[in-house]
Amino acid sequence: MKILTMSKKSSAKYKNTSHYEDLVSEGVMAAYEELEANPQAGPARIYQVINWAQWKFLNIDSLPVSVPENLVRIVKGMGSEDVDTNYTKESLEWAKVLLSQGQFIVEHHDTDHTSDQEEELSKEDLLEKIWESARECLTKEEYDLFRTRFELGFTQEDLSKSFKVDQSVVSRRLSVASDKVRKRVVNKKWEL
């Protein structure tokens, strides 16, 4: 039996990158505990034990508040004869609310949050690098065209009239200038 493979397969279904290794570990530990208690357990039983251990880890053990396992079983409709049913209706309702949050939802984990201020600073920094690169790599004529288009906001039609050239020539020159600037920005990023 390949316990590690079964545990990885089972944990992959949760699509939870922040708890993946924990899920695999929980599954492996549960499988070995089951084999110790029941050496005759077949692959189907071992997979069932792995799956339950991983589900329990995500939906009970990882909750931000502690919920007794037997209460979880009742709320999820997984009760059995030996499960304590002396919970109040209010307790059951609160447990339903807690358990409806779903710890295995990927959006709740592994997200990078940047503030608007951080985002604005990085945009300003990028713009500064673009203009610095444009000054460094473009000829005077290319820079004038680039600046007039992107800083002053002229359209290509306005540029063709201002520079007294065909609009297709303006488009081609802007494309060449933009490529030069883009390459310069990328090269500066990788410079040591």
Summary of the structure (lengths in Angstrom):
residues: 192
radius of gyration: 30.6
end to end distance: 51.0
largest distance: 89.4
contacts: 488
relative contact order: 0.08
helix: 69%
strand: 0%
